[in-house]
Each structure stands twice: as structure tokens, then as C-alpha cells.
């Protein structure tokens, strides 16, 4: 979280963040992650470590929630610590920021590819270059197994 601070929108850089959800504490469930989410207007930071010890994730200016379509703003971005911090910001090509239901959470998209996706049991995910963020694959592989996942929100 400290390394990501300078990448956040200026209005959020001095705000205190707190842990809303952790697979280590709360188990592996997308449904539980949605229930643990902050106020709808509160930004969210999703941090993932895969079983190959790669760390990456997403920032959303609004809470991570179940939805019937894509939501979010151009402040949304993907990031990877592989090996140092890389941030992938909105390209302006589409507005496929965040979308999720009980079976799938997606961040970024276009042409059938998702910048980041997680399955409903939070055991598997994937990352592909996508039009929304023009990102690299966030993990070493396009599909990965999740070791740890945390969702942070503003205190």
C-alpha cells in the first residue's frame, strides 16, 4: 500500500486505508469479498499474490461490488510488482473498468480479453493485455492460482 500511495488520485494520498477483506482471515469467496466492501463511494485497492509469489492488483475509485454491467471511472488502474512497481492507466479506448457477479470479477476488458479476472471461489484468476489499460500480463502466466488476496478501503 505505501508504494502505491503516490499513484493514487491526489485527494486520496493522505487518507488512512484499512483491510476490509483477506483470504487468510475471511476465506476464499468472492461473495464474502463483496459483502466486506466499503461504502459504495469509497475507493478500493485489490492486492493479489499468486502461487508463484507475484504481486499485482487493481485500484478502483468506487467500491468493488456485484453489478449487472461495468462501472468505475478513468481513475481505475492495474498494477504489478514484477519486479518493481508498474502501473497501467486508462487508455480512453473504452470504459470497461470493473464488472462482477457471484461467479466472476473483471477489471479492464475489450475484444474478449480481461486485464484481470478472478473466479467466484477466488482460487483462480487470469490477466491478459486489454484495451482499457494497455497492460502487460500482470502475472508470469495468463492464468494463475491465488495464494493471498486482500481488499483495502478507506478508513
N, C-alpha and C positions, 0 to 999 in steps of 0.2 A: 504493500500500500504506500509506504513512503516514496518509493521510486516512481510511482505513478502520479503522485501529487502534482508535479509541475505540468503533467499532460492534461489534467482536468480543467474544465472551464474555470476561469478566474474566480467566479463567485463561490466556488466550492473548495478552493485550495486551503483555506484556513478552517474548514469545518471538521468536527470530530466524526470519525467513522466508527461503527461498531458491527460486530459479527451478528448477522441475522440467522444464518444457516451454515452448518458444517456437516459434511458426511460423517466425520468422526464422532460428532455429538448427536446428530439427528437422524442418522441412517441415510440410505441411498434411495431417495424418492423425489421425483420431480413435483408430485402433488404436495409433498411436505415443504419443498423449497418455495412453491407458490404461496402456501399458507404462511410461511415465515417472512414473506416480503414486507417491506416497509410501507408507509403511506403511499398512495398512488402517485403523488407528486414528488416523491423522494427518489433521487438518483440511486443507481445500484452498480456495484462492482462485482463481477463474477470472476473468481480466480480458480484455475484448474491445474492440477498436477497429474500427468498421466503415469502409467506404469513404467515408462522409460525415463522418468524424472524430469520431463519437460514441463515448464510452467508457462501458462498463457491464459487468455481470457478476454473479457469484454467489459466495456463501460456503457451503461445506458443512462440517459438523463432522466428516465422515468423508471418506476419500479418494474421488476421482472414479474410478469403475471400471465395467466392464461388469457387468450384473446381469440377472436374469430378472424383477425387479419393482422397485418403488420402495423406496428405503432412505433413511436420514437421520433427523434429529431436528428439533425445533422451533427449534433454533438456526440452521438454514439460512435464508438471506435472499438477496434480489435487490437490486441497486443500480444506480444510473445517475448519471453526472456530466453532467447536461443541464439547465442549465449548471452548477449546483452539486450536491453530493452529495445524493441522495435514497435512502433505504433502505426496502425493503419487507419487513416481517417477517411471520412466520407468523400467519395469522388463526385457526387452530384448526379451520377448517371441514373440512379433510381432511389426510391425511398423504402427499400426492403430492410428496415432496421432490425426490429425484434418481432417474433411471432411465436406463439407457443400454445399447445394444448396439453392434455394429460399424457400424451404419448411422445411428444417431440417439442424441443425448444430450438429455435433457429435464430441466428444473428447474421444478417447480411445475406444477400442472395442475388440471383439472376442467372438465366439460362440453365436452370435445373441444378445449380451448384450453390452451396451454402458456405459462408465464411467460417461459421461454427455451428454445429448442431449437436444436441445431446438427446439421448433416448429417455424414455419415461422412467426407467429404473436407475438412471444416472450411472450405469456401468460402462456404456459405450458412447462414443461420440465421433465426430469427424470434422475435418476442416479442408476446404478447397479454396483456391483463388476465386473471388467473386467480384461482380461488377460494383457492388455497393462500396467496397473498401479497397479494391485492387490489392488485396492482401496476398502474402505468401501463405503456404500451408503452415498453420500455427504449430503443429506437432511434427515429429520426424516422419510420420506416416499420415496418409489421408484419413485413415480410421484408427482410433486409439481406444484404449481401455483407461477408465478414470480411476486413479488411486485416491485422490482427495479433491474435494470441491468445496469452496466457500462462497457465500453471498454476503457482501458487506453493504450497509446502508448508512445514511447519515444519522447521527445520534439525535 
